[in-house]
Amino acid sequence: MKLRAHHGITSLLTPQVVVMTCLGVGMASSAIAQMPVSSQMGSEAAIAQSSPILLQRQGVLEPGDSILESDGSLYDTYFLNGRAGQQIMISLESDEFDTYLAILTPDGAVLAENDDADDTNSFLEVTLPSSGEYQLIINGYDSNSQGWYTVTVSEVEG
């Protein structure tokens, strides 16, 4: 799959990028306590919650986060250790902005991306091609995208 040119996720592959968020590290405990719980969960998130959850984080896109040079949008990065052949579902939900989600392979290639699974939330179901550390890129549709989000990664039982 190719990324939309205005997002420039491929610019994340440069060595100058500093990852701001790794599995919630760097988020103040007071900020975590103030995170709203989404009252509307999409069907993909409901499916993901019935499978073993590998990662579930709430976060916020806000000034001070990493910025994509191509369009000026904010992004957070999470890491996930996966194994070859593992099937996962990833949902990204926000009531505050139009979400954009991408997953990069251990060698930095874009494995999959999604803008709108159900209007403004994002969802991916992928089979990991190799074992290693994958990057989840949490982003918004444009440079005005800011606010709270929930990202959930579940293993597909099969």
Disulfide bonds with the S-S distance in Angstrom:
none
